[in-house]
Amino acid sequence: MSGSRYPVLEGERLRLRPPAPEDMPALLAIIQEPAVSEWWVGYTLRKVQDEFLHTGEALVIEIDGAVAGALLIGEENDPEYRHAAFDIFLGTAWHGRRYGPEALSVIMRHLIDQGHRRFTLDPNVRNAPAIRSYERLGFRAVGRMRDYQRRPDGTYEDGLLMDWLLRDFPDGPRWR
């Protein structure tokens, strides 16, 4: 599949848009930055293309016209279990400035309009800055997933399952 099933979405300071082939080198460069590659392990240009260009489940995070990162969206559309799961990364130049929560808020509002009420994330338990950022957006830790992520040395690390429910925030997500 090529292209994205998601439209261009505008935030206050950023834009989420479908990825294009010319974005792949910038995404690979970002994902290979040490502060990003710590959590996004083993990415090659081919793997970036496969996950971000060909699935239809990704959006590029664009800030001031620059590729700043990406967002993967996994949707479960069975009405009994309907929810969406996210994976997100930003280049280190944009860390600590609340762009991640803004990007998540933008996509969450879009998906709430489509009928979603529950969202999940699963950061590595050692990724304290990401966890704090998600908590400020309203995500709550709901469980620890043991031996969740295989590391380059062959060991495994735990993931933290976090969720956000519309019933807890009836006005929707607030990134500020």
Secondary structure, DSSP 8 states (H G I E B T S, - for coil): --S-SS--EE-SS-EEE---GGGHHHHHHHHTSHHHHTTSTT--HHHHIIIIISSS-EEEEEETTEEEEEEEEEEE--TTT-EEEEEEEE-GGGTTTTHHHHHHHHHHHHHHHTT--EEEE--BTT-HHHHHHHHHHT-EEEEEEEEEEE-TTS-EEEEEEEEEEGGG-TT-----
